[in-house]
Amino acid sequence: MSFINSIFNFLRFNRKNWKAVALCVFAATVFWFFNALNKNYTTNISLPLTFDYNQENYVAVRPLPEAIRINVTGVGWNLFRRSIGLKVSPLAIPLERPSEIRKIVGSTLPALLANQLDGYQVNFVLTDTLHLALEPKGKRWVSLQLDLPSILFRKGYVMSSDPKVVPDSIFVEGPWKLINNLAEPVSLKVAERDIDDDFSEDLEVGFLNSELVRRDPPTVHVSFNVDRLVEVKDSIDLKVQNMPKGVWPSIEGRLPVVFAIPEALLAHYHRDSVHAVIDLHGFERGEKKVLPYIEGLPPYSRIIKVDSVSVKF
């Protein structure tokens, strides 16, 4: 017991000895560490990948594999350098015919990778298969148009001018199949709802799988006027077209109707220039109700109510 006490007393009161002991431990640790790093070890590592192909003429339809798992034997220094996050050059896999290669079996890669891994011996590849999807690039111009039915106006408002799309066509580049199958014109959708004022915004040109398509330009400017609708009740002349010979149908001369006309275009509404028209082409004898169509209204007007006409002869 006295021996143990003497050791504690020695350590407690002689602080210089503490420093000497700490330095010895540190020196021994460093010596062991450096000695260990000079030995060879076998382990599994992940290395970044890159694929060497003509990127001007081919495009990846799906993301290419970014890393590969391999079993290697190497000096501890090299493995340590990689483990602490130092930059490692990616392994390059050449593709001579990119669109024809759909997969690369991992067991075929050691010979190729060995030439690129200085300081490592490649034992085997852990990654079973690399799946690729590359296609030739397609390029073309596509026309654009505004998807009018998708525009949501505030109740009682309507578009009151032809929409303008500037530019009205763009250049696209991407996978050949996707580019070749694009239907024209490409529709532009307005995301804004309850529109009640003139519209002037830049819209993105989107496609299904648009992340694969390069668009030039990616956005276009869309504008159109918006106006409040004003309800108009009136009665208008009824005209008959393609009247069968030798008959005279019983039809009244004027027809009550209800219109909704953009406020700015009310001055263009004239009762005498608006007509309800029914077409009796191919009509056989008997009685039939026919819904007339209206002609002569100002642009962007809407028909709220019009009665059908009873035709009999």
C-alpha positions in Angstrom: 0.0 0.0 0.0 2.9 2.3 0.8 4.3 1.8 -2.7 1.0 2.8 -4.3 0.7 5.9 -2.1 4.2 6.9 -3.1 3.3 6.7 -6.8 0.2 8.9 -6.2 2.3 11.4 -4.2 4.9 11.5 -7.0 2.2 12.2 -9.6 0.4 14.7 -7.5 3.1 17.0 -6.6 5.6 16.8 -9.4 3.8 18.4 -12.4 7.0 18.3 -14.5 6.7 14.6 -14.6 3.1 14.9 -15.9 4.3 16.8 -18.9 7.1 14.3 -19.6 4.6 11.4 -19.4 2.2 13.2 -21.7 4.9 13.9 -24.3 6.0 10.3 -24.2 2.5 9.1 -24.8 2.0 11.5 -27.6 5.3 10.5 -29.2 4.5 6.9 -28.9 1.1 7.4 -30.5 2.5 9.4 -33.4 5.1 6.7 -34.0 2.5 4.0 -33.9 0.2 5.9 -36.2 2.9 6.6 -38.8 4.1 3.1 -38.7 0.6 1.7 -39.2 0.0 4.0 -42.2 3.0 2.5 -44.0 1.3 -1.0 -44.0 -1.0 -2.4 -46.7 -4.7 -2.8 -45.9 -7.7 -4.3 -47.8 -11.0 -2.4 -47.6 -14.1 -1.4 -49.5 -14.2 2.2 -50.9 -16.5 4.3 -53.0 -15.0 6.3 -55.8 -16.7 9.0 -58.0 -17.4 8.1 -61.7 -17.4 10.0 -64.9 -18.3 8.8 -68.4 -16.3 9.9 -71.4 -18.6 10.4 -74.4 -19.5 13.1 -77.0 -21.8 15.3 -75.0 -22.4 17.5 -78.0 -24.3 14.7 -79.7 -25.7 12.6 -76.9 -27.7 13.3 -73.7 -28.5 11.2 -70.6 -32.2 10.4 -70.4 -31.7 9.3 -66.8 -29.0 10.4 -64.3 -25.8 8.5 -64.9 -24.2 6.5 -62.0 -22.1 8.9 -59.9 -20.0 6.4 -57.9 -18.8 2.8 -57.8 -18.0 0.5 -54.8 -14.8 -1.5 -55.1 -12.6 -3.6 -52.9 -9.0 -2.5 -52.9 -5.6 -3.2 -51.3 -3.4 -0.1 -50.7 -1.0 1.7 -48.4 -2.6 3.1 -45.3 -1.5 6.6 -46.3 -3.6 6.5 -49.5 -6.6 5.1 -47.7 -6.3 7.7 -44.9 -6.0 10.5 -47.3 -9.3 9.5 -48.9 -11.0 8.9 -45.6 -10.4 12.5 -44.4 -12.1 13.8 -47.5 -9.3 15.0 -49.7 -10.3 15.4 -53.4 -10.1 12.2 -55.4 -10.1 12.3 -59.2 -13.1 10.5 -60.6 -12.7 7.2 -62.5 -13.4 7.7 -66.3 -15.3 5.1 -68.3 -15.1 5.6 -72.1 -18.3 5.1 -74.1 -17.6 4.7 -77.9 -21.3 4.1 -78.8 -23.3 5.7 -76.0 -26.8 5.0 -77.3 -26.1 1.3 -77.7 -24.8 0.7 -74.2 -27.6 0.1 -71.7 -25.5 -1.6 -68.9 -22.0 -2.3 -67.8 -21.3 -5.4 -65.7 -19.1 -4.6 -62.7 -17.0 -7.6 -63.1 -15.7 -6.2 -66.5 -14.2 -3.1 -64.9 -11.2 -4.0 -62.8 -8.8 -4.0 -65.7 -10.0 -0.6 -66.8 -10.0 0.9 -63.3 -6.6 -0.5 -62.3 -4.8 1.8 -64.8 -6.4 4.8 -63.1 -5.9 3.9 -59.4 -2.3 4.7 -58.6 -1.4 3.3 -55.1 -4.3 0.9 -55.1 -4.7 -2.7 -56.2 -8.2 -3.5 -57.4 -9.4 -6.8 -56.0 -12.9 -6.8 -57.3 -15.9 -4.5 -58.0 -18.7 -4.6 -55.5 -21.2 -2.7 -57.7 -23.0 -5.4 -59.7 -24.2 -3.4 -62.7 -24.0 0.2 -64.0 -27.3 1.1 -65.8 -27.0 3.7 -68.6 -29.6 5.6 -70.7 -28.2 7.8 -73.3 -29.8 9.0 -76.5 -28.7 11.1 -79.5 -29.6 14.7 -79.2 -32.5 16.2 -81.2 -32.9 19.9 -82.1 -35.8 21.8 -83.6 -37.9 25.0 -83.5 -41.4 24.7 -81.9 -44.2 27.1 -82.1 -46.1 28.3 -79.0 -49.7 29.2 -78.1 -51.6 30.2 -75.0 -53.8 27.6 -73.5 -57.0 29.7 -73.4 -59.3 27.2 -71.6 -56.9 27.0 -68.7 -57.0 30.7 -67.9 -59.2 31.4 -64.9 -60.8 34.8 -64.8 -62.6 36.5 -62.0 -66.4 36.0 -62.3 -67.8 38.6 -64.7 -64.4 39.3 -66.5 -63.1 38.1 -69.8 -60.2 38.4 -72.2 -60.8 41.3 -74.5 -57.9 41.2 -76.9 -55.9 38.6 -78.9 -53.1 37.2 -76.7 -49.6 38.1 -77.6 -46.7 35.6 -77.1 -43.2 37.0 -77.7 -41.4 35.2 -79.1 -44.0 32.9 -80.6 -41.4 30.0 -81.1 -38.4 28.7 -79.3 -35.4 26.4 -80.1 -35.3 23.2 -78.1 -32.6 20.5 -77.7 -32.8 17.2 -75.9 -33.3 13.4 -76.3 -34.1 12.7 -79.9 -37.3 10.7 -79.2 -38.7 13.4 -76.8 -37.9 16.3 -79.2 -39.2 14.4 -82.2 -42.5 13.6 -80.5 -43.3 17.1 -79.3 -46.7 18.2 -80.6 -47.0 21.7 -82.0 -48.0 24.2 -81.0 -46.7 23.8 -77.4 -49.3 25.2 -75.0 -48.5 27.8 -72.4 -50.5 27.7 -69.1 -51.2 30.7 -66.9 -51.0 29.7 -63.2 -52.6 32.9 -61.9 -56.2 32.7 -60.8 -59.2 35.1 -60.6 -57.6 37.5 -63.2 -59.5 40.8 -63.4 -56.9 43.1 -64.9 -54.7 43.3 -68.0 -52.2 40.5 -68.0 -48.5 41.0 -68.8 -46.0 38.4 -67.5 -43.1 36.1 -68.4 -44.2 32.5 -68.5 -41.8 29.5 -68.4 -42.1 27.1 -71.4 -42.6 23.8 -69.7 -42.7 20.2 -71.1 -43.3 16.8 -69.7 -39.7 15.9 -68.6 -38.7 19.4 -69.2 -35.5 18.9 -67.1 -34.1 17.0 -70.1 -34.9 19.7 -72.6 -32.8 22.8 -73.2 -35.0 25.7 -74.2 -33.8 28.9 -75.8 -35.3 31.1 -74.5 -36.7 29.2 -71.4 -39.4 31.9 -70.8 -41.6 34.1 -73.1 -43.7 37.2 -72.6 -47.4 36.8 -72.6 -49.9 39.7 -72.6 -53.6 40.2 -73.2 -56.3 42.7 -72.1 -59.0 41.9 -69.6 -62.4 43.7 -69.3 -65.5 43.5 -67.3 -68.6 42.0 -69.0 -71.7 44.0 -69.2 -75.1 42.2 -69.6 -77.3 43.3 -72.5 -80.9 42.2 -73.0 -82.3 42.7 -76.5 -84.3 41.1 -79.4 -82.7 40.5 -82.7 -83.7 39.6 -86.2 -84.0 35.9 -87.1 -82.6 34.8 -90.4 -83.2 31.4 -92.2 -80.6 29.8 -94.4 -81.1 27.0 -96.9 -84.8 27.2 -96.9 -86.3 24.1 -98.7 -88.1 25.0 -101.9 -91.9 25.2 -101.9 -92.3 25.5 -98.1 -92.6 28.2 -95.6 -91.8 27.4 -92.0 -93.7 29.1 -89.2 -91.0 31.2 -87.5 -91.3 34.5 -85.7 -89.2 37.4 -87.0 -87.4 38.5 -83.8 -85.8 36.5 -81.0 -85.2 37.7 -77.4 -81.5 37.1 -76.3 -79.2 38.0 -73.4 -75.5 38.9 -74.2 -72.5 39.7 -72.1 -70.2 42.2 -73.9 -66.8 43.6 -72.7 -67.3 47.1 -71.4 -64.8 48.7 -73.7 -66.6 47.2 -76.7 -70.1 48.2 -75.9 -69.9 51.1 -78.4 -69.4 48.5 -81.1 -72.7 46.8 -80.4 -75.5 47.7 -82.9 -78.7 45.8 -82.8 -79.2 45.9 -86.6 -75.8 44.2 -87.2 -76.5 41.2 -84.9 -78.6 38.3 -86.2 -79.8 34.9 -85.0 -79.4 32.4 -87.8 -80.8 28.9 -88.3 -79.7 26.6 -91.0 -82.4 24.2 -92.5 -80.0 22.3 -94.7 -81.1 18.7 -94.8 -84.2 19.4 -92.7 -87.0 17.0 -93.5 -90.7 17.8 -93.2 -92.1 17.7 -89.8 -91.5 19.7 -86.5 -88.2 20.3 -84.9 -86.6 22.6 -82.4 -83.4 24.3 -83.7 -80.9 26.3 -81.6 -79.8 29.4 -83.6 -76.3 30.7 -83.7 -75.6 34.4 -83.3 -73.5 36.4 -85.6 -72.4 40.1 -85.6 -71.6 40.4 -81.9 -68.5 42.4 -80.8 -65.4 40.3 -80.3 -65.1 38.3 -77.0 -68.8 38.7 -76.2 -70.7 35.8 -74.7 -74.2 34.5 -75.2 -75.9 34.1 -71.9 -79.4 33.1 -73.1 -81.0 32.3 -76.4 -84.1 30.2 -76.9 -84.4 27.5 -79.5 -86.7 28.0 -82.4 -89.6 25.6 -83.3 -89.5 24.8 -87.1 -92.5 23.1 -88.7 -93.4 22.5 -92.4 
